[in-house]
Amino acid sequence: MSTPYTAGGRGAVPPGGANAEPLVAADPVPTLVTAIQEQLGLKLESTKGEIQVLVIDSARKPTAN
C-alpha cells in the first residue's frame, strides 16, 4: 500500500508513483539583459545622468463652468 502524495509530508510519494522518472527542468529562461543582447544585439550599460521629471502634487476632476 502506498502513501498518497502530500506536499511536505514525510514518506510522500511523488505524482506518478515511487518509481516515477524525476522531473527535469527545461532550458533555463535567460535574463532580460541576456535576451536583449542575444536576440536584438543591443548592449545595456548602466550610467548616471540628469533627467527631467514632472511632479504632479494633486489632481481633481474639472468642475462645470
Secondary structure, 3 states (H helix, E strand, C coil): CCCCCCCCCCCCCCCCCCCCCCCCCCCCCCCHHHHHHHHHCCCCCCCCCCCCCCCCCCCCCCCCC
